[in-house]
């Protein structure tokens, strides 16, 4: 994803933060599972969140994960697996 998509964010540290969030969520890097449209949608969402005051890596990542419609199918499946393993055994349900 080119830096021109991040052009309205001036601080290189802030650009790096958004790139880190995208990488952590599987939108960037060698293990990225998102296509170009999915990456663009996630970037647009993160820039909006950032402009609205959400400025920590954890908050941005959480906001992105709450937007299930922005996650590529492979990430949704992984998130479903994570949800089932993070609950106590008596409360586990399979998410399909």
C-alpha positions in Angstrom: 0.0 0.0 0.0 1.6 3.2 -1.0 2.2 6.2 1.2 0.0 8.3 -1.0 -3.0 6.7 0.7 -1.7 8.1 4.0 -0.9 11.6 2.6 -3.3 13.5 4.8 -1.6 12.2 8.0 1.5 14.3 8.4 3.5 12.7 11.2 5.7 9.7 10.2 5.1 8.2 13.6 1.3 8.2 13.0 1.7 6.7 9.5 3.9 4.0 11.1 1.2 3.4 13.7 -1.5 2.8 11.1 0.8 0.6 9.1 1.5 -1.4 12.3 -2.2 -1.9 12.9 -2.8 -3.0 9.3 0.1 -5.5 9.6 -1.2 -6.8 12.9 -4.6 -7.3 11.5 -3.3 -9.2 8.4 -3.7 -6.4 5.8 0.1 -5.8 5.2 3.2 -7.8 5.2 4.3 -11.1 3.8 1.4 -13.0 5.5 -1.3 -10.6 4.4 -4.6 -12.3 3.4 -6.5 -9.2 2.3 -6.9 -8.0 -1.3 -6.4 -4.4 -2.4 -10.0 -3.4 -1.9 -10.1 -4.9 1.6 -6.8 -3.1 2.4 -8.2 0.2 1.1 -11.4 -0.1 3.1 -9.5 -0.9 6.3 -7.1 2.0 5.7 -10.0 4.4 5.2 -11.7 3.2 8.4 -8.5 3.5 10.4 -7.8 7.0 9.1 -11.3 8.1 10.1 -10.9 6.6 13.5 -7.5 8.3 13.9 -8.9 11.7 12.9 -11.7 11.1 15.4 -9.1 10.7 18.3 -8.5 7.0 18.4 -4.7 7.1 18.5 -3.3 4.0 20.2 -2.4 0.8 18.5 -4.6 -1.3 20.7 -7.6 1.0 20.3 -7.2 1.1 16.5 -6.8 -2.7 16.3 -9.8 -3.3 18.5 -11.9 -0.9 16.5 -10.9 -2.6 13.3 -11.6 -6.1 14.7 -15.1 -4.9 15.8 -15.8 -4.0 12.2 -16.2 -7.6 11.1 -17.4 -6.5 7.6 -13.9 -5.0 6.9 -12.1 -8.2 7.8 -11.2 -10.6 5.0 -12.9 -14.0 5.2 -9.6 -15.7 6.4 -9.3 -13.2 9.2 -13.0 -13.7 10.2 -12.4 -17.4 10.5 -9.3 -16.9 12.6 -11.2 -14.4 14.8 -13.9 -17.0 15.2 -11.3 -19.6 16.3 -9.8 -17.1 18.7 -13.2 -16.4 20.2 -13.8 -20.1 20.9 -10.4 -20.6 22.5 -10.5 -17.5 24.6 -13.7 -18.5 26.5 -13.9 -20.8 29.4 -14.6 -24.4 28.4 -18.2 -24.4 29.7 -19.0 -21.3 27.6 -17.3 -22.3 24.4 -19.3 -22.2 21.2 -18.2 -22.8 17.7 -18.4 -19.8 15.5 -18.9 -20.6 11.8 
